[in-house]
Structure formats: structure tokens, C-alpha cells
Amino acid sequence: MVGSTITTPASAHAAAWETVVDTGSFAGYSALESEWAIHYHSGAIHARDQVVVNDQFPNWEVKGDFQAPSSRGTWPAFWLTGVNSWPPESDILEFKGDSRNWFNTFRTSSDVDSTIVGVSSPGSWHNYRAWITKVSATDVDIHYYVDGQWKAVHHARGFVGKPMWLIINLQMEGSSGSPGPSVATYYRARNVYVGRSRA
């Protein structure tokens, strides 16, 4: 993934709210590669800081505006995944070769909640958001939104205390089908934000 300049000014929004990541905009693209055994060059970026729901920070908000490709063979994502183990995983944006966004929460490899939501023109700007809140000593609820509209809540057992990376990536083919596009594919993001509140 090739990106433009990313700015990360950290500032507090309120006395009890701390901004962990607050970016300007960036764009990535994937290009067809004809000289290698692999078909595409694409990639990922991740936040330097980790998301950890715990007693000190029981509430987290992760959101951003994205222009996501959705043609066959394109697989953009905006997600959280475990630093030391997998799962946990929370997919806030994931398109698999069509105009449906997959909100996924993996508690184990076989214990998964998925809410699949149609998005009109995913290649236009849309806002994707997760609100994560601690509901017990071990569990969280993850609320998923598109363009400010609540779409689902998933109960995530065992997520408390597990550090997670925030990742934005564009994969090609795989779960999104093949062959993929024969021209460069762009995945754009702006206003990516991660915030947390103190208990």
C-alpha cells in the first residue's frame, strides 16, 4: 500500500476522553503485478498504539471515513486484531468483492458473529464506526455503525485486557474472488480516529 502523508496530532476532546489516533487522510492502492508469481502488490498500515479495553479505559471508539473498492477481487478492511493472540478480532469495515460490508467479531475461530450490511456506492465516502464498551470483568459489547446509523451489537467474550492492533489494509483476491481488477485499485481513508474514556 502506498500512502500519502499521515498526520497524527494527539489532543484531548474532553477531560475524560483521550485521543489515541487522529489522522488526516491517506490513500493506498494495489497494482497488478505481471512479472511475479503473486498477482498484486498491496499492503497495510497499523496504529502505533494498541487498543486495550480494561478497568482504566472501559470505553473505546474507533472510526473513519473510507472510499472502499468493492469489485470482485478487492478486499479492503479496517479492523482490530489481537497483538499476542488471535482472536480477538473485530472487523469494522470489510468488503469481499461486492457492496456488502461484513461486521465480524471473532471470539474463537469457530465462534463468530457476522452482520452483513449492504452499502450504497462503497467507493463514495462513508463513515464506519465501532463503539466498544466493557460489560463485565472479561467481556465487551461492540456496537457497529455505518454513516451514523447503528447496525449491530456483538458480545465479545474474553476481549477485556487483550491488546489489539488497529489495521487498515487492502488485500486482493482470496475471500473476495478472482480474477481481480486489471487496473490500479484505490482505497482511501480520512478522519481516522481512535479514542478512549477513563473509568
N, C-alpha and C positions, 0 to 999 in steps of 0.2 A: 504494500500500500504506500503510495506516495502522498505525503501530506503537505499542506501549506503551514504557515506559522501558527503555532498554538500559543495562546496567552493563558496564563493561569494565575490571575490575581486572587489572593485569598482575602476574604473580608467577612466580617460577621454581619448577618442580616438583622439579628436581634440579640439581646443579651443571652438568651438560652439557645440560640441557633448558631451553628458553626459551619461555614462553607469549607468543604474539603477540596472540591474541584469546581472551578467556574471558568469555562473556556470561551474563547471567541469562536471562530469557525475553522473548519478544515475539510479537506476533500481527499478521498482516496480513489484509486482506480485500479482496475485489473485489466491486463492486456494479454491477448492471445499470444502464446509463445510457440513458434513453429520449429525452432531448432533444438528443442529439448524433449525429453520423454514426457515431462509434465506439460499440461495444456495451457496453463495460465501462471502469471506472476500476480500475486495479490498479497495481502498481509493483514496485520493487526496492530493496534496500539492499545496500551492499557494505562490506567491511572497509576501513579507512583504510590499513592496512599491506598490503604485497604479499607474495605467496609467490614466493620465488626459490630454486630448487634450485641450489646451486653448491658449490665446494670447501669453503667455510667452513661452510655449512649443507646437508649432503648428505641429510638425512632430515627429512621433514615429516609431520605428522599433522593431518588436517582432519576434524572430526566434529561431529555434533549430533543432538539428538532432535527429531523432527518429527511433527506431525499433518498429513498431506498430503491435500488433496482429490483424488479420483480419478474423479469423474463426467465424462461427456462435456463437453467444452468447458473443462475445467480443466487447467492446465499448470504445476504448481509445479516449482521447480528449486532446487538447492543445488549450485553449480558453480564451477569455476575457468576463467578465460579470459584470454588474453593482454592485457597493458597496451598494448604497442606494435604488436602484430600479431595476426592470427588465421590459423590456430591459433597457439599451443596452446589446447586446451580439454579439460577433464576434468569430466564430469557425474557427481556423486556421488549425487544424487537427481534424478530426472526422471520424472514421471508424465505420460502423454499421453492422458488421458481414460479410463483403465482402471486396474486394480490391478497393473499390471506396472511395475517400476522399470527404467529404462534407464541402465546404467552405460556411458557413452560416452567414448572417447578419440580426439580428432581430431588427427592428425599433419599432414594436409592436408585440403582439402575432399573429396577422394575416397579418402583413406587413413584409415579409421576402424575401430576395434574397438568393438563393441557387445555387451554381455552383458545380456540381458533376464531379470529375475527377478520371479516372482510374489511379492507381499507380501500377507499376510492382513490385511485391515482397515487399509489405509494411513491412514485417518482416526484411528486409535489411535496412541499414542506408539510410535515405532520409532527406533532409533539407526542412522544412516548414517555410514560412515567411509571415508576414503581414507588409506592409508599410502603415501607417495611416497618412493622411495629412489634415489639416484644410482647407476647401474651402470656408467657409462663417462664419458668426457670430455664427451659430448654427450647421453646418453640416461638415462632414468629408467624404473623399473618402478612402476606404480601398482596397489596391491592394494585391492580394494573389498570392503566388509563391510556386512551388514545384521544388526542385533541381535547383534553379536559373531561372526557366522558369516561366514567367508571365502567370497566368491562368485566372484572372478575376479582375474587379474592381466593388465594390458595393458602392453606395452612401448611406450614413448613416445620415439621418436627426435626429437632436436633440442630437447627441453624444458629442458636444462640452461642456466642463465644467462638464461632468458626470464622476466621478471616477469609474474605473473598476479594478477588481482583475484579475491577470493572474493565471490560474489554469491548472495543469496537473493532469489528473485523468484517472483511468481505472474502468469503470463500467462494469457490466456483465448483460447479458440478456436484458430485456427491449426492446429498439428500435433495438437491434442487433439480436434478435431472441432467441429461446430456443429450446431444452436444449443447454446450453453452454458446453465448454470442460470439460472433466472429470479429466484432469491433470492441474498442475500449469501453469498459463499463465503469460508470462513476457512482460512488456512494458518498454523499455529502452530509456533514453534520455541523450544527451550530448550537450555541447556547447550552452546551453540555454542563450539567450541574449535579453535584453530589453534596448533600448537606445532612447534618445530624443534629439532634437536640439532646441536651443533657437531662438527666433524671432530676 
